[in-house]
Every structure is written in C-alpha cells, then in structure tokens.
C-alpha cells in the first residue's frame, strides 16, 4: 500500500495551506508545510498507475478493484 499515515497527514496540511491562499490569509500567518509535499503528487500518480496496471491485467469481467486500491484512489482524487 502506497498511502500511509504520514502521506495522509501531509495531504491534510497541504490542503490547509491551499485554503490559506484561497482565503487570502496573510503569508506571515500561514502554516508551514514540509518540503517533501511534492512527493504527494508522485504517490498519487503511482497509485493511479498501479491501479491501471491491476485493471489492465484482469482478464474477466467484471473488473473489480481491491479495497486497498479503492482507498488509495480516493486519496489521489482528493489530491487532484
């Protein structure tokens, strides 16, 4: 599973930071976000790629996605 607690925490902080820009909070009052926030984008793209590969390799209909993959895709959808 690509998404772990630290990724979820980093996503929450990143979303909070984006809301501060959205509501024109002065920069000096913004929360700090870790410098590795860009990794969220890479994780989300990896999740989409892994799930796409999983679906591609299924031979029979219906195409079922595992519960872990569903949770990871939900994480990616929140990010995008």
C-alpha positions as CSV (number, residue, x, y, z in Angstrom):
1,X,0.0,0.0,0.0
2,X,1.5,3.3,-1.1
3,X,-0.7,5.5,1.1
4,X,0.3,5.5,4.8
5,X,-0.4,7.8,7.8
6,X,2.4,10.2,7.0
7,X,1.0,10.7,3.5
8,X,-2.5,11.3,4.8
9,X,-1.1,13.8,7.4
10,X,0.9,15.6,4.7
11,X,-2.2,15.8,2.4
12,X,-4.2,17.4,5.3
13,X,-1.5,20.0,5.8
14,X,-1.2,20.7,2.1
15,X,-4.9,21.2,1.8
16,X,-5.0,23.5,4.8
17,X,-2.2,25.6,3.2
18,X,-4.1,25.9,0.0
19,X,-7.1,27.1,1.8
20,X,-5.0,29.8,3.4
21,X,-4.1,31.0,-0.1
22,X,-7.8,30.7,-1.2
23,X,-9.0,32.9,1.7
24,X,-6.2,35.5,1.4
25,X,-4.7,34.8,4.8
26,X,-1.5,36.9,5.2
27,X,1.6,34.9,4.3
28,X,3.2,35.5,7.7
29,X,0.2,33.7,9.3
30,X,0.4,30.6,7.1
31,X,1.2,27.2,8.5
32,X,4.5,25.6,7.4
33,X,4.4,22.6,5.1
34,X,7.2,20.1,4.9
35,X,9.4,20.4,1.8
36,X,8.6,16.9,0.7
37,X,4.9,17.8,-0.1
38,X,5.7,17.3,-3.8
39,X,6.0,13.6,-3.0
40,X,2.2,13.6,-2.7
41,X,1.9,14.2,-6.4
42,X,4.3,11.4,-7.2
43,X,2.5,9.0,-4.8
44,X,-0.9,9.9,-6.4
45,X,0.4,9.3,-9.9
46,X,1.9,6.0,-8.7
47,X,-1.4,4.9,-7.3
48,X,-3.2,5.6,-10.5
49,X,-0.6,3.8,-12.5
50,X,-0.6,0.7,-10.2
51,X,-4.4,0.5,-10.2
52,X,-4.5,1.0,-14.0
53,X,-2.0,-1.9,-14.3
54,X,-4.1,-4.1,-12.0
55,X,-7.2,-3.4,-14.1
56,X,-5.3,-4.0,-17.4
57,X,-4.1,-7.4,-16.2
58,X,-7.6,-8.6,-15.3
59,X,-8.9,-11.0,-17.9
60,X,-12.6,-11.5,-16.9
61,X,-15.5,-9.1,-16.4
62,X,-16.5,-7.6,-14.1
63,X,-13.3,-5.6,-13.4
64,X,-13.1,-5.5,-9.6
65,X,-10.7,-3.3,-7.7
66,X,-9.4,-4.3,-4.3
67,X,-10.5,-2.3,-1.2
68,X,-6.9,-1.1,-0.7
69,X,-6.8,0.2,-4.3
70,X,-10.1,2.0,-3.8
71,X,-8.8,3.8,-0.7
72,X,-5.7,4.8,-2.5
73,X,-7.7,6.1,-5.5
74,X,-9.8,8.1,-3.1
75,X,-6.6,9.7,-1.7
76,X,-5.5,10.5,-5.2
77,X,-8.8,12.0,-6.1
78,X,-8.7,14.3,-3.0
79,X,-5.3,15.5,-4.0
80,X,-6.3,16.3,-7.6
